[in-house]
C-alpha cells in the first residue's frame, strides 16, 4: 500500500509539473518535427494541426505587421500560428530590405512573446531566380531565431506554372535549406510547389533530403475543388507532409465567387488528415479574400462588424478548432499561479 501511495504521489507531481509548464501553445507542443506525413509535437509525439492566419504582402499592407494585431489573433481569434508574408519583388525586400526586415521582426518577436508559432514566408513567385538573396535572408533569420521553437521557414511562396520542380524549385530549396541549417538544424522548412503551390505530387516523387521539410499546398475554394484534394491525397500516399500555408474562401484571384460550402469541404479534408492551414488574409483590401472590411483598425481589436463574410467564417472556424486548446492552457496557467503562490 505504501509503495502504491508513493507511486501515486510521484505521478501526480510529474503530471502537475508538466501541466503547469504548458501555459502557451508553443510550450504545449514544443519543437515541431516531421514524422512521415505528419507534423508532430516534441512533448507528446502526437500529430499537431495548427490553424491560423496569413498576413497580406508586407510591402502593401505593412500597417498590419504589429504586435497588437498578433495579440488580437491569439486572444480573440485563437490563432495558433501567424504567417508573415514578406513581399520580395514589386517594392518588397529586394528593393527595401531594411524596411521589410523591421516588419517581419516585429511580427516574429510578437509571436514568440505570445507563445504561438510563426511562419517566416518569402512571398515570391520567382524566388529561384535569385537564390543568393534568399540564402542571405534566411541565414539572417535562422541566426536570429533558430533557437526558438516558434519559427517555421517558408522559403518559396508560390512557384509559377512554368517552373520545374526538378530543375528550378528543388535545387533552389536545397541551397536555401543548407543556409538555414548552418544556424538552425531543427525548425521546420516549408517548400512551395509548382503551379502556385498545387503540384505537390511532383515533390512527392522527388522529395528533398531534409528530415524536417514539409511541402506547400495552396487552395482557393471558389476555384480548387475535389481534384486538388485528390492531388494532395496522392502526395501524402507517397509519403510527404503538407502544410496549407495559404487558402482562400473565394476565387483564386482573391476576389468574387465566395464559396463557404466548398470551404467547409476543405476544412473537413484538412481535419481528416491533420493538415495545418492559414487563411489569406489579414488585410482591409476591398476584395473577397480579405478578412477585414476597408478602413479596419490595423492594430486589431476588431468586432464582428469589422469583418467580411470570409473573415467571419474563418474566425468562427478557428475559434471552434482552437478554443478548447486555449481553455486548457488557461487552466494550466491558473495551476501554475496557484502553485507559485503556495511556495511564497
C-alpha positions in Angstrom: 0.0 0.0 0.0 2.8 2.4 0.9 4.5 1.8 -2.4 1.3 2.3 -4.3 0.7 5.6 -2.4 4.3 6.8 -3.1 3.9 5.9 -6.8 0.7 7.9 -7.0 2.3 10.9 -5.3 5.2 10.8 -7.8 2.9 10.5 -10.8 0.8 13.4 -9.5 3.8 15.6 -9.1 5.1 14.9 -12.6 1.6 15.5 -14.1 1.1 18.8 -12.3 4.6 19.9 -13.2 4.0 19.0 -16.8 0.6 20.7 -16.9 1.8 23.9 -15.2 4.7 24.2 -17.7 2.2 24.3 -20.6 0.7 27.7 -20.5 1.2 28.7 -24.2 0.7 26.8 -27.5 4.5 26.5 -28.0 5.0 25.2 -24.5 2.3 22.7 -25.2 3.7 21.3 -28.4 7.3 22.3 -28.1 9.7 21.8 -31.0 7.8 20.6 -34.1 9.2 17.9 -36.3 8.2 16.0 -39.3 7.4 12.3 -39.0 6.1 10.7 -42.2 3.2 12.7 -43.4 2.6 14.5 -40.1 3.9 17.4 -38.1 4.4 16.1 -34.5 4.8 17.5 -31.0 8.1 17.2 -29.0 6.1 17.0 -25.8 3.7 14.2 -26.7 4.7 12.8 -30.0 1.1 13.4 -31.3 0.3 15.0 -34.6 -0.1 18.8 -34.4 -2.5 20.7 -36.5 -2.0 24.5 -36.4 -4.8 26.8 -37.6 -4.2 30.5 -38.1 -3.9 33.5 -40.4 -1.6 34.8 -43.1 -0.9 38.5 -43.4 -1.0 40.2 -46.8 2.1 41.1 -48.9 4.2 43.2 -46.4 5.0 46.0 -48.8 1.3 46.7 -49.5 -0.3 46.0 -46.1 2.6 46.7 -43.8 0.5 48.6 -41.3 -0.8 45.2 -40.0 2.6 44.0 -39.1 2.5 44.9 -35.5 2.3 43.2 -32.0 -1.2 44.5 -31.2 -2.6 42.7 -34.2 -0.8 39.5 -33.2 -2.3 39.8 -29.8 -5.8 40.0 -31.3 -5.3 37.0 -33.4 -4.1 34.9 -30.5 -6.5 36.2 -27.8 -9.7 36.8 -29.8 -9.4 34.6 -32.9 -7.5 31.8 -31.0 -4.9 31.6 -33.8 -2.1 29.1 -33.1 0.1 30.3 -36.0 0.6 33.5 -37.9 2.2 33.7 -41.4 4.3 36.8 -42.0 4.2 37.1 -45.8 7.2 39.2 -46.7 6.9 40.5 -50.2 10.1 40.1 -52.1 9.7 41.7 -55.5 7.5 44.6 -56.6 8.8 47.1 -54.0 9.4 44.5 -51.3 12.6 43.0 -49.7 14.6 43.1 -52.9 14.3 46.9 -53.1 13.8 47.8 -49.4 15.4 45.1 -47.3 15.8 47.2 -44.1 12.2 48.3 -44.1 10.8 44.8 -44.7 13.0 43.2 -42.1 11.6 45.6 -39.5 8.1 44.4 -40.3 9.0 40.7 -40.2 10.9 41.0 -36.9 8.0 42.8 -35.2 5.6 40.0 -36.1 8.1 37.2 -35.3 9.0 38.8 -32.0 5.4 39.3 -31.1 4.5 35.7 -31.9 7.4 34.5 -29.7 6.3 36.7 -26.9 2.7 35.4 -27.2 3.8 31.8 -27.3 2.4 30.9 -30.7 4.0 29.7 -33.9 5.1 31.9 -36.8 5.9 31.3 -40.4 8.5 33.5 -42.0 7.3 33.5 -45.6 9.4 34.5 -48.5 6.5 35.7 -50.5 7.7 35.4 -54.1 6.6 33.8 -57.4 10.2 33.6 -58.8 12.5 33.2 -55.9 14.6 30.6 -57.7 16.0 33.3 -60.0 17.9 34.8 -57.1 18.9 32.1 -54.6 21.7 34.2 -53.2 19.3 36.8 -51.9 17.1 34.2 -50.3 20.1 32.4 -48.7 21.2 35.7 -47.2 17.7 36.5 -45.8 17.1 33.0 -44.4 20.6 32.7 -42.9 19.9 36.0 -41.1 16.6 34.8 -39.9 17.9 31.4 -38.8 20.9 33.0 -36.9 18.5 35.4 -35.1 15.6 33.0 -34.4 17.0 29.5 -34.8 16.9 28.8 -31.1 13.2 29.5 -30.8 10.8 26.5 -31.5 8.2 29.0 -32.6 9.6 29.6 -36.0 8.9 27.8 -39.3 10.5 28.9 -42.6 8.5 29.1 -45.8 11.2 29.6 -48.4 9.2 29.9 -51.7 5.6 31.0 -51.6 4.2 30.1 -55.0 6.4 29.0 -57.8 4.7 29.7 -61.1 3.3 27.2 -63.6 6.3 27.4 -66.0 8.8 26.4 -63.3 10.3 22.9 -63.0 10.4 21.1 -59.6 13.5 19.1 -60.6 15.4 21.9 -62.4 14.3 25.1 -60.6 12.5 24.7 -57.3 14.2 21.7 -55.7 17.8 23.0 -56.4 16.9 26.4 -55.1 15.3 24.9 -52.0 18.4 22.7 -51.3 20.6 25.8 -51.3 18.4 27.8 -49.0 17.8 24.9 -46.6 21.6 24.5 -46.4 21.9 28.2 -45.4 19.2 27.8 -42.7 20.7 24.6 -41.3 24.0 26.3 -40.8 22.4 28.1 -37.9 19.2 26.1 -37.2 19.3 22.3 -37.5 15.8 21.8 -36.1 13.0 24.1 -37.2 10.7 23.0 -40.0 11.2 24.3 -43.5 8.2 24.6 -45.9 8.8 24.4 -49.6 6.5 25.8 -52.3 5.5 23.5 -55.2 4.9 24.2 -58.9 1.8 26.0 -60.3 1.1 28.3 -57.3 1.9 25.5 -54.8 -0.6 22.9 -56.2 1.6 20.3 -57.9 2.5 18.5 -54.7 2.8 15.1 -56.2 5.9 16.2 -58.2 7.6 17.0 -54.9 6.5 13.6 -53.5 8.1 11.8 -56.4 11.4 13.6 -55.8 11.5 14.9 -52.3 14.2 16.9 -50.6 16.6 15.1 -48.3 15.9 17.0 -45.2 14.1 15.3 -42.3 12.2 18.4 -41.2 10.9 19.6 -44.6 7.2 20.0 -45.5 5.6 21.0 -48.8 3.2 23.8 -49.5 -0.3 23.3 -50.8 -2.5 26.3 -51.6 -6.1 26.3 -52.5 -8.9 28.8 -53.1 -12.3 27.2 -52.6 -14.0 29.0 -55.4 -11.6 27.6 -57.9 -9.9 24.5 -56.5 -12.3 21.5 -55.9 -12.0 17.8 -55.4 -9.3 17.4 -58.0 -6.8 19.3 -55.8 -7.8 17.3 -52.7 -7.1 14.2 -54.8 -3.7 15.7 -55.7 -3.0 16.3 -52.0 -4.0 12.8 -51.0 -1.8 11.2 -53.7 1.2 13.2 -52.5 0.6 12.1 -48.9 0.3 8.5 -50.0 3.8 8.8 -51.5 5.0 9.9 -48.0 5.4 13.7 -47.8 3.9 16.1 -45.3 1.8 19.0 -46.4 1.1 22.4 -44.9 -1.6 24.7 -46.3 0.2 28.0 -45.6 -2.4 29.9 -47.7 -6.1 29.3 -48.5 -9.0 31.4 -49.6 -12.7 31.1 -49.4 -13.2 32.5 -52.9 -11.8 32.6 -56.4 -8.1 32.1 -56.9 -7.8 35.8 -57.9 -8.7 36.7 -54.4 -12.0 38.3 -55.5 -15.5 37.1 -56.1 -17.1 33.6 -56.1 -17.2 33.3 -52.3 -17.9 29.6 -51.6 -18.5 28.7 -48.0 -19.8 25.2 -48.9 -16.6 24.2 -50.7 -14.5 25.9 -48.0 -16.3 23.6 -45.5 -15.4 20.5 -47.6 -11.8 21.7 -47.5 -11.9 22.1 -43.7 -13.2 18.5 -43.4 -10.4 17.2 -45.6 -7.7 19.1 -43.7 -9.1 18.0 -40.4 -9.3 14.4 -41.6 -5.6 14.3 -42.4 -4.5 16.8 -39.6 -3.1 19.3 -42.1 -2.3 22.7 -40.7 -3.7 25.8 -42.5 -3.6 29.6 -42.6 -6.2 31.8 -44.2 -5.4 34.6 -46.7 -5.6 37.2 -45.4 -5.4 39.8 -42.6 -6.0 42.8 -44.8 -8.6 45.5 -45.4 -8.2 45.5 -49.2 -11.6 45.7 -50.9 -11.7 42.1 -52.2 -13.4 38.9 -51.2 -10.4 37.2 -49.6 -9.8 39.9 -47.1 -10.8 39.1 -43.6 -11.4 42.8 -42.8 -13.6 45.5 -44.3 -11.9 48.6 -45.7 -10.7 51.0 -43.1 -10.5 48.5 -40.3 -8.0 49.2 -37.5 -4.6 47.9 -38.3 -3.8 47.3 -34.7 -6.6 44.7 -34.1 -9.4 44.7 -31.5 -11.9 44.1 -34.3 -15.6 43.4 -33.7 -17.6 41.1 -35.9 -18.9 44.2 -37.7 -15.4 44.9 -39.0 -15.2 41.5 -40.6 -16.1 40.4 -44.2 -18.2 37.3 -44.9 -14.9 35.5 -45.4 -13.5 36.9 -42.2 -16.5 35.8 -40.1 -16.4 32.3 -41.5 -12.7 31.9 -40.9 -12.7 33.3 -37.4 -15.7 31.1 -36.4 -13.9 28.0 -37.7 -10.6 29.0 -36.0 -12.3 29.5 -32.6 -14.2 26.2 -32.9 -10.9 24.4 -33.7 -8.6 26.1 -31.2 -10.6 27.4 -28.3 -10.6 24.1 -26.4 -6.8 24.0 -26.6 -6.5 27.6 -25.3 -9.1 26.8 -22.5 -6.8 24.0 -21.3 -3.8 26.4 -21.3 -5.7 28.9 -19.2 -6.4 26.2 -16.6 -2.8 25.2 -16.7 -1.7 28.8 -16.1 -4.0 29.0 -13.1 -2.4 25.8 -11.7 1.0 27.4 -12.2 0.0 30.7 -10.5 -1.6 28.9 -7.5 1.5 26.7 -7.2 3.7 29.7 -7.1 1.5 31.4 -4.5 1.8 28.4 -2.2 5.6 28.5 -2.5 5.6 32.1 -1.3 
